[in-house]
Amino acid sequence: MDWKERITVDPKVLVGKPVIKGTRLAVEFIAELLAEGWSNQQIIDNYPGITADDIRARLAYASESLQAEKVYRVGV
């Protein structure tokens, strides 16, 4: 899945945090709901602008972000 079709970053929306396109719902907010035990269906029911594909795009975004993360050894 190409998350760029469903997630956008705009400095004018939520101070540039990644959000689901067409909403003001931050990717991190959706992640927090899932971490708290919400099901995909509960998110969709409570936030009608969100689809199952949007939730999957959040996972693709997180995966790509983690893959790009670099760790550098310092001071040893």
C-alpha positions, 0 to 999 in steps of 0.5 A, a space after each residue: 500500500 502506498 500510504 502517501 495516497 491516504 496520509 498527508 503532512 501540511 504545516 498548516 494542519 496540526 502543526 505539520 503532524 501526519 494526518 489522514 487526508 481529508 481529516 484532522 485526525 493525526 496518524 499518532 492518534 489512530 495509533 494511540 486508539 489501537 494501542 488502547 485496544 480499540 478495534 478497526 471497526 470501533 475507530 471506523 464507527 466513531 470517526 466516520 471519515 476513517 476507512 479500513 484502508 486509512 488504518 492500513 496506510 497508518 501501518 505502512 507509514 509507521 513501517 516506512 518511518 521505522 525502516 528509515 530510522 538510523 541509530 548512531 553509536 555515540 561516545 563509546 
